[in-house]
Each structure stands twice: as structure tokens, then as C-alpha cells.
Amino acid sequence: MSPEHLSPLDLAFWRIESAAHPMHLGALAVLSADGPDAAARAAALLAERCAGLPGLRRRIHDVLLPVGAAAWSPDPDFDPARHVFLTDAAAAAARTGGSAAGTAAGAAGAGAVDPRAAAGPLMARPLDRTRPPWEAHVLAGPGPDSFAVLFKFHHALADGLGALALAAGLFDRQPPFAPGPAVRGPARPVPAPRGPGAALRRLPGVFASRVHDLGQALEIGAAVARAGLPLGVPDALVAAEPGPGAGAGSRSVAGLALDLDEVNLIRKAAGGTVNDVLIALVAGALRRWLAERGDPLPRGAGPRALIPVSRRRPGAAPGAGNRLSGYLLRLPLAEDDPLRRLYAVRAGMDRNKEAGPARGAGAVALLADHVHPLGHRLGGPLVAQAARLLYDILVTSVPLPGLTFTLGGSTVREVYPLAPLARGQSLAIAVSTYKGTVHYGLVADAAAVPDLAALAGALRAELDAFVREVS
């Protein structure tokens, strides 16, 4: 059986990783505890179920041909104990049914009950590249009636939707992700023409495809050049470059839950989409946060936000691997009026949507398809260093299905998506909507952003001010 090679984009994510900048996604789920042993039972269930999911038993390995490529293969030594961890703090809470503050937190390296505090060091730690690239950490919750699970999936394994599908397989049985209506085709497959004449007839199509690919690459490259250099970016969004041979960096994590009804109130009053409002809230929160720090506000167009866009077909079941493009959007931090900020975000997103996800400076992910595997292997570190030239902050949305997830009878109450940090960048923001609540997950370079909780507070203040503005 021939090996299943990583797609060019998956290979790019695998090659650009470094110890200081791991390329894994995360999701921090807070669950209700139906008893003092709920956390321990959840860890046992995760260990049992992961063994039955083929997508979680595969590892990545280099191959001889094509040179520089990598492929998936089953891990012959797969052991759930190497992927599912119950921290000492969670175990203590499970035994006592009470607070575990002050106890050792094992792999989390902290005794705090707040799972976000424990998630920071875990997000900083790269996954073991010799094993299937994922982990699940069961952590103590924010109270005696809860616990948390931090999932980590390497970006080469899945994008946000794919990671969600993998995680869903670990929870109690849910209705599967429903694909869209089937596209009806001929009753029988039409055989491809054979013979030398058929090969000659295919040549014009192959040539046209190559010309199209080259034209797309040149167009995206030109759009990146037009997008401009990172000028006037707030110092708070820039992280110091790690030295040669630097080990794992430091990470901090914060989460904020907002009422979706309030977000919809703004959308109905001011127009645009829910996503437009969520991005505008980020812009307003950054402005507030910088002012509270005493930092100068940027002038001009503002920092460049990369907004990832899924290229999966609507209604299609999410699968492994990445199907991503992106939009590039200037965040209007210089604008002091929240409504005008929203109008600026809406106008920018409308222009991006009109052009489509295959064009523009945000579509740099598509360039991976035009690079030979050897180019990914040799050029991975250079691409990682170039992230600061392409965008200044990641703002991504991970749509969740309208389901209530449970694990061993414990209900998932909150879900905070967590995004990886690119080299030279201090902050990444991910957002998802679950059970009528918007969850912002903030990941920061802990050295560059020691006050991440203040940014979460600024998001809350920005929503409150916006609601007053439109009420």
C-alpha cells in the first residue's frame, strides 16, 4: 500500500515548527462534574476511546520520495497513556470533591484550579513529533463542580474544523457532522479515454492548469507586496525573536465568554455579520487595552489581521488535513467611534469576500501548493521567520455545531479555541460560539504580554460600551 503523503499545506505546517513556536491548535473545554471522580472517569474514557479512532493513531514520518515529503503511518507502539494525561491537581479535586489549590499539577506545572493558568505552559510545550501529534490533558476546573480538558492537535493533523471532528469522536456519542446533499451524477462512472490520442488531448488542459496555478501564485504575491510592510504596529503585538537554539517559549492563556444575544443586538442595529461584529470587538478591545497600558495608539490603517477562511465545501463533513485560505484585514485601531470601527471592518471584509478566498494577500496559504516538498523542508525556517512580514495578528473563528457535548455524562459548558503563535508575534485570538455564548480564546507570548487578562477585560468593556451605543 502506498503511503498517504501530507498535502503541501499540511507539510508546510509540519516544517515551519520550532521548539519556541509549536504549531498546534488547542481547545479548552470546561465541563460540569457530576461527582468527585468525574475528572478521573473522563481521562479513562478519553484513553479508551482514542484507541478506537484511526485518525488519532497515526504519526508523521519522512519518506525517501519525493525528496522532502512526509507521510502518515499507523504508530505500531501507540499507547493512550502517552497522549491522555490526568494532572495531579485534577486528580486531587476528583478525590476530595473540593479545591485543589496548592497541590502539584503534574504536566501542567501549576497548582492553580483555574484551567487557563494551567493551559498556558501546556500550549508552550511542543508535541512529540515521533508519535501521533495530539494530546488531551484533564485539568482541575474553576470550581469544585467542574473540571476541564485541554486538547492539542498539530496543525498538520487538522485545521479547526478537522480538529473539532476528531475531538467529537472522543465525546459521548453525538449525531455525526451532516454532509450537504449529495451531488447527483451519472448512474455509472464514465470511463476515462485511453490511448496516446487521449493523452495528447489532455495536454491543453494540463498546460492551462499550470498557467492558472502560476497566475494565481503571481497574483497572491503581488497582493502581499501591496499589503505593505509591518509599519506602525503596536509594540504590544511584537514578540522578541528567540535566540539560536532557543527552547520552548512561554505562553499565557485567557478566555472570555460573551452573550451571543448582545452580539446579535449590535449586528441587527448596525448591520454586517456576526463575524464582522466579533472582529470589530477585537479592534475596539485592542484600542482600549493599549490606552490602559499607556501605549501610543497606531495611526493610519492599523495592524494587519489574518482571518483564516475554510475552503471546505458547504455541508461537507470535516476531515483530516487543512483546507484553508485567508483574508487580510486592517484593524481600524485609530478610529475612536465603535460604529465607525464596525463599518470599516464590514467594508474590508466585504471587499475580501468579493475577491474570494483564492486571491489577495491573505491567501498566502495557497502558495504552499506550488512548492516542492524539498522546498518545504529546506525553506520551513525561512517561512516561519517571514510571518511578521505577512500579518501582525491572527484572528480566527471556529464554528461549532449546534450540539451539546458530554463526556461520561459530564456536560461541556464552555469551549475556548486556542490558536498557535507565529514567530515574532505576541498574540493570537480565536473565537467560537457554543450554546448561545461567544467564547474568545486568547493565546499570548507571556514575556511580551504579561497582562493578557487585561485584554480579556477590555473585550468585555468593549461589548458593554457597544451595546449602550446601539440601545
N, C-alpha and C positions, 0 to 999 in steps of 0.2 A: 504494500500500500504506500503510495507516495505521500510525503509529509504535507501537512497543511501549513503553508507559509504564512507569516504575518503579512497583512496588507501593508502597502507603503506608509500609510499614516500610523498604523499600529507600530510598525518598525521604527518610525521616527520618534514616537513617544518612548520606545524602549531604549533608543540610542542616546537621547539627549539627557537622560537621567544622570545625576551625580549624587554623591553622599550628602552634599549640602542642599541639594534641590531634588528630593524624591518626587517621582511623577505618579503619585497615587491619588485617587479620589477618595472621599470619605463621606460617611453619613452617620450622624449621631442620633440614635433613636432613644427616646425616654419612654419607658413602659411602666404601667401600673404593676405593683407587686401584690399578688393575691395571697401571699403568705411569706413567712421568714425565709423559706428556701427557694423563693421564686427565681432569684438570680442563678443559683446553682442548677436548678432544673432547666433554665433557659440555656445555660452553657452546655449541659449534657445533650439537649435537643439539637443545638447547632452542630455539635460534634457528630451526632448520629446522622443528621440529615445531609451534611456536606459530603459525607462518604458516598451518598447516592446520587450526587449531581455531577455528571461527567465534566461539565464546564468548569468545575472547581477542582478537578483532579489533574488538570493539565499544566505542564510547565513549559517554559520557553527555552529553546537551546539553539545554538548556532549550527548552521549547515554548511557543507562544503560548496554546494552550488545552488543557486547563483552565489558568487562570492559576496560576502557581507550580509546575506539574508539570515533569517531566523525562522524557526517553525515551532509548532505546538506538538507535544507528545505526552502521553499519559505518564504520570510520575509513578514509577514502579515501587517507590518507597513511601507512597502517600500515607500520612499519619495525621488524623484530625487534631491530635494534641499539639502539632506544630503550627496550627492555624487558628484554633479556638482557645482563648485564654480567659480564665476567671481570676480577676485581680483579688489580692488579699483583702482590700477594703470592701469589695462587693461580697466576698465570702464571709467576712466578719458581719456585715449587715445582714446577710442571709441567715447566719447562725443566731444572731441576737434579736433580729427584727427591729433594731434601733440604729442609731447613728454610728458610723464607723470612723468618725473624725479622729485623727491622731494615730490610726493604725497604718501599717505599711501597705502600700498599694501595688506591690509586686512590679509587673511590667510597666504600669503607669508611672511609677516613680514618684507618687504623691499620695498622701493620706486623705486628701480633701474629698468630701462627699460630692461636691459639685462636679459632675462628669465632664464639663467643659474644661475645667482646670486639668483633669487627667488626660483629656484628648489632645491637648497641645503637644506634650512630649511624645505622645504616640504618633501624631501626624508628622513629627520631625524625623522619625526613625524610618529609614528605607526598608522596604520589604526584602526578604531573602530571594535573590534572583535565581537561586538554584532550585527553588520549589515553586509550586503554583502561586502566582503573585497576588495573594489576598490574605487578609486576617480578619478575625472578629474578636473584639475584646468586650467582655461583660464587666461593667463598671458599677460601682455604687451609684445610687441615684441622688437627686437633690433632697430627698426626704425618706423617712423610714418606709413609706408606702410605695416606693418606686425603685427602679434600677435602670441602667442604660446599656446600650450595646453600640459600640463604635465599629463600623465596618470600614475596611480599607481595601480598595481594588486598584490594581495598577491600571493606568490609563491605556496601556497596550492591551489589557484584557477586555475593557469595555469603556464606552462613553457613559454619560449619566444615565441614559435610558437602559442601556445594556446592563450596567451595574445594578440598576433597580430590578431588572428582571431576574438577575442572579440572586440578589438578596431575597426577592419574593419567594424563591424556591426553598428558602430556609425557614420561612414563617409557616404558621398553620395553614392548612390547605385553603387557597383562595381561588376564585374564578380566574382562569388564565387570561393573560392580556389578549383581548379580542382583536384579531387582524381585521382589516377592512374587507368589504365584499370582494369576492374573488373576481378576477378579470376573466371573462369568458373568451375562450379561444376556439380554434377548430377542434372538432371531435377527435381527430387523430393528429399527432405531430407531423408536420410537413418535413420530409427528409431533405437534408441539405444536398445541393447538387454536387456531383463528384466529377473527377477527371481534370485534366490540365486546363480545359476550357473554363471550367468553373473557377479554378484558381486565378486565371487571368481576369475573369470578370469581377473577382473580389478585390483586385488590386486598386482600382479607383476609390473604392470605399475605404480601404486601409489607408491609402495616401491622404484622403480627405480627413480621416480621423486624426492622423498625425499632424496635419496642418492646423486642424481645430485645436488640438492639445497645445501646440506651440503658440498659437494665437492667444489662447486663454492664459498661458503662463506669462506671456509678454504683457498682456493687459493687466493682470494682477500685479506684476512687478512695477508697471508704470503707476498704478494706483497707490502702491506702497510709497513710491517716491513722492507722489503728490501729497500724501498724507502728512509729510513733514517729519522733522526730527523731534525728539522729546525735549522741546524748549518750553520753559515756563512751568515745568511740572513741579508741584509742591514737594519740598524736601521730605515730607512725611510719607510720600509714596515711593521713595527710593531707598533701597537697602544697600548696605556696604557690600562690595564684592568680596567673596571669600578668598582667602589666600590659597596658594598651590597646595594640593593635598588636603584641603580642609575636610574635616569630618562632618557628621550630621549637624545641621544648623539648629536653631531654636525656633519654636513655633508657639504661638498662643492662639486660643480658640475662644470665640464668643458667639452667643446665639441670642436671637430676639424673636419673639412671637408677636405678631400684629393681627388685628381683627380684619379679615377679608371684607367684611361689610363696610368698614370705614374706607378701605381702598376702593371699593366699588362706588361709594358715595362720591369720592373725588373723580373717578372715571366718568360717572354719569353727569356730573356738574361741569367738568372741564373738557370732556372728550378724550379721544385716544383709546388705547387698550390698557388692560390691567398691567401688562408688562411695561408700557410706557410710564405708568404711574410708579411702579416699583423702581424703575431706573431713575426717575426724577427724584424719588425719595432718597436714593443713594447720593445723587448730586447735592441735594439740599443738606443731607447729613454730613457729607464731607465738608461743605462750606461751614456749617456750624462748628464742626469738630476743629477745623483749622483755626477758626476765630477764637474758640475757647483755649486753644493751645498758645495763642498769640502769634501764630504763623501768618505771614502775609498771604492774602488771597491771590490766586493766579489771575492774571489779566488775559484778555483775548479769548480765544476759542475754548480753552480748557484742556485738561488731560484727556488722552485717548483711551476709551474703554473698549475692550474686545468683548463682543457679545456673541458667544457661540450659537450656532444655528444647526439643528439636526437636518440631515439630508435623507432621513428615512422616509419612505412613502407614508402618507397619512393612513392611519389604520393598520399599518403593518406591525407585526409582533416584533418587539425589540430583540435583537440578537447580540451575539458577542461581537467584539471589534468596534471600531469607530466609524461613524458616518457623519462627519462634522464639517461644517464650513463656519463662517462667522461674518459679523458686521462690525465695522469700526465706527465708533460714535464719540464725538467730542462732548464731554460733560460740562454743561454751562455753569461752572462754579462762580464766574464773575457776575452772574445775574442774581440780584438780591430779591426779586419777586418770585414766589413759588409757582404762580400760574405761568409766568413767562418762562421759567425753567422747564415746566412741563411742556409748553408749546414748542420750545426749542428741541427737547428730546423727541417729541412726537414728529416734528418736521424732519429731524435727522433720521429717525427710524423709517419714516415713510419713504425717504429717498433711498435708503438701503433696500427696502422691500421692493421698490420699483425696479432697482437694478438687479435684484435677485442674489441668492447666496453664492453664485458661481462667479461673481465679479466683485471688484472693489478691493480695498486694502485689507478688509477683514477676512478675505477668502484665502489667506496665506496657507491654510492647512491643505488646500487643494494642490499646492505646489509639490507636496510630498509624492504625489502620484507620478511626477516627472523626473524623479531622482532614482538612479540605480541603487540597489541595496548597498553596494560598496560605498557610494556617496553618503548614505545614511550612517554607515559605520565610521567612516573617516571624518565626516563633517558634523556629526552629532554635537560635539562640544562647541563648535563654532556657531551652530544654530542656536544652542542654548544661550550663548552669550549675546546673540543678536536680538533676544526677546525685547530688551529695553528699547531697541530701535523701532520695533513694530507696534508696541502698545504700552500703556502705562499702568493699567489696572484691568483685571478680569472681573466681569460682572456676568454671571451665568444663571440661567433658570432651568430647573429640573422639574418637569411636570410629573406629578404623581397621579395615579389612577384614583378614582372615587371609591376606594375600598377602605375598610377599617382593618389594619393588620393586627394580628395577635401572634403570640409566641408562647406555647404551652399554657394558653388561657389568659396570659397577661396581655393587656391591650396597649398598643403603641399610641401614646398620647401626643408626642411631638417628634418631628423629623427635621434635623438641621443638616442640609447638604454642605459638604466641605470641599473646596477646590484646591488644587496644587498651586504653589507659588513658583513663578518663573524667576530665573536668575536676575538679580538686580531690582526686583520689585518687592515691596513690603506688604502688600495687601491684596487679597482675593476675596470676592464676595459671591456667594451662591444663594439662591432663593428657591423655595418650593412652597406649594400650597397643599395643606393636608387638613381635612376635616374642618373647613371653614376658617383656617388660620394660615397666615403667611409666616413662614419661618425663614429668617435670614441667618445664614451660617457665615461667620467671618473668620478668616484664617490670616494671620499676620506673622511677619518676622518679629519675634519677641524683642530682639535688640533694637530694631528700628521703630517699633510701635509698642512701647511699654504701656500705653493707655488705651488698649483696644476696647475695654469696657466703656470708656467714654464715647467711642464712636457708636457703640450699640445704643447708648443713651441718647446720642444725637439723632439716631434714626427714629427713636420713639418721639422725641420732641418735634422732629420734622413732620411726622404724621399728625400729631396733635395740632400743630400750627396750620397745616394744610386743611384739616377738617374744619377748623374755625374759619378759615378763609372762604370755604365754599358753602358753609352752613348759613 
